[in-house]
């Protein structure tokens, strides 16, 4: 799938061809190509011989910044770092989280226990990741799936932004993902001002450092009967499962 901004191809990646408008908006926001949903004016999806093109029209200011950024872009792979010319360029500053939320340990466990039933594509294929938006009591409200863990999260973030209810009025909640927690996952969650990210697998050391810096509560090894809180545990109440 190719993402094309104002006629210029920006990135090509492997992705599951569903919820692509959600993905386009979520990726554009979490990668800081645009800073607000209203800066994406149009999204057209077309199937071509070798894949899918997502043609995006964005406003002039972010497009000018994107063109400048592209001049310094050497390459890109799934790890998110390859091709960067310096450490400063590779590890970009992430947005701090100022949203607050307190949940019980049982709320996260409830989300973990019910996520399998919400993964329709995973049930069919056994080959995709999911990102779930969970209410503070652990009820799953929204799920997006993709072969790539970053893509699943971007789809979820885009879907949240596309809902009619603005972010300031959205019910508080947290994100649960069926993958490890990489630094990119932390950065993308922080960019949406979501206070808690829980991952089924382990976090990387860089993800922990970034979560500590941004004020994000990062949870790893989120399995039935256990989970490990790595940063900012104050968002969990003392209630024990």
N, C-alpha and C positions, 0 to 999 in steps of 0.2 A: 504494500500500500504506500502510495506517495502522497505527502501533504504538500500542496502547492499554494503559496501565499501570493495573491495579486499577480498570478501568472508565473511566479518563480518557484521552482521545486526546491523545497527546503530539506526534506528528509524522506528516506524510504525505509520501511521497516516491515517485519513480519507481524501480522495481526489477524485476529478472527473477524470476519466481515459482518459484524453486527453492532448496532448502537454506535455507528461511526460519527454521527453528528455529536453525540455525547463525547466521544473520544476527541474529536477535533477541537471542541471547546475546552475540555479538560486539559489536553496537552498544551494548547496555546496559553492557557492561564498558568499551569504549573511549571512550564518552561519559560515563563515571563516574556513570552512573545507579545501578549497583550496583558493589560493590567485590570481590565474589567470586561464582562461579557458584552457590553454594548459596543466595544471596539471591533467585534466580529460582526460584519454587516451581512454576510451571506455565506452559505455553505452548500456546495453542489457536489454530489457524488456520482461518478461515472465509472462504469466497468470497461476496461480496455483489455487487449489481448493477454497481457502478462500480469494483470492484477487490477487494482482499483486506484483511481485518482480522486482525492478529496480536494476540490478547488475552493479555497477560502478567500474571501475578500475582507480585508481589515482596513482600518482607518489609516490616514497618512502618517501620523506620528509614530505608532509602533512599527509600521512598515519600514520607515526610514531607519529606525533603530535595528530592525532585523537585517536590513541590507548591510549595515555597518558591522554587525555581528558576524555575518556570513563571510566577510572579508578576512576575518581572523579564524575561521573554522577550518581546521585541517582535515578532520575526519570524525566519524562517530560510530560506535558499536554499542551492543547491548549493555556493556558495563558502564557506559556513560562517561568514561574518562579518556579512552584511547583517542589519540589525535590532538589532545591539548598540548600546548607548547610550554606550559609552566604549571607549577603547583597552584599558583594563584588563579590561573585561568581554569584549572580543573575543579578546584574546590571553591565554588562560588558561595558568597554569603547567603544564608537562608533567612526567610522572614520569621520574626519572633511570633510566638503564640501568646495572645492576651485573653483568649476565651477561657472561661472557667467552667468546670463540670466536676461533679462528684458522683461516682458510681460505687455500687457494692461489688465485691468479688463475685457474688452470685449472678449479677447482671451480665458480666463477661462470660461466665460459665453457661448461662442460658443462651447467649448468642452462639457460643461454640457448639453447644449441643444441637442447635436447630439449623446451623448453616448448611449441612449436607442436604437437607430437604429442599433448600432454596437454590441449589446448584443444578439447574436443569441440563445445561450443556455438559457439565462434568459427568453427570449420570449417564449421558449418551456416549461420551468419548473417553472419559478418564484422563484427559490430556490438557485441561485448562485450569487457570487460576481464577479465583473470585475475590472481589472486594465488596464488602458489605457495609452499609450505613445502618448503625444500630442506635436505637433510642436509649436513653439513660437507664432504662430498666432492662435492657438487653434484647428487646424486641427488634428483630430485623425488619427494616422498612424498605430497603432498596438493595439490590444486588446487581453487579455487572461482572461479566466473565470474559476472559480472553486468554489466548495461548501465552501471552506475555504478562507477567505480574505488574509491570509498570503500566501497561495498556489497560489492564482491568481497573487499576486505581484511577487512571486518567478518565476512563469512561464513567466511573462512579462520581468523580468530582465534577465532570461536565454535566452529568444528569442532575446533580444537586443544584448546580448553577442555573440549569434550564427550567427548573421547577418555577411555577408562578410565584411562589412565596419567596421573598427576598431573604438573603442570608441572615440579616439581623432579626428576622421574625421566625426563622426556622427553629424547630424544636431542637434543643441541645442533644448531642449524641457523639458517638465515637466510631472509628473505622476498624474493621476486622479484615485481615487479608490472609489468604491461604498460601503464604510464601515466607521466605526469609525477609527480614527487614533490612534493606540496604539503605545507604545514605540518601539515595534518590527518593526512596519511598518516604523517608522522614522529611526531606525537603518539600516534596509534593504535598504531603499532609499539612505541614506547617504553612505552606503558601495559601492554603484554604482556611487557615486559622481554626483548624480542628485540634482539640486539645489532647486527644488520646488516640494512639495507633497501637493496635494489638496484632501480632503476627503469629501464625501457627508455628513457624520455625524460628531459628535463631536470628538475633540481630548481629550485624557486623560491628566491629569496634568503632569504625568511623560513624556508623549510624547512631551508636550510643553517645559518642562525643557531640554530634550535631544536635541530637535530641536534648542533651543537657544544655547546650548553648541556646537553643531556640525556646526552651521552656515546654517542650512536648513531653508528655508522659508516654514512654515507650515500654511496651510489654512484649515479651518473647515466649516461645514454647507454650503458646496458648492451646492447651489440650484439655480434654475432659479430666477434671479433678485436680488440675494444677495450672499455674501460669507464673511467670517470673517478671517482676516489675523492675526495670533497669534505671529509669529516671523519673524524677518528680512524682513520687508515690503519694503525695498529698491529695491527689484527685481520687484516691480510693478510700472509702470509709473503712472503719475497723471491723465491719461485718464480715464474718468468716463463712465460707461455703459449708 
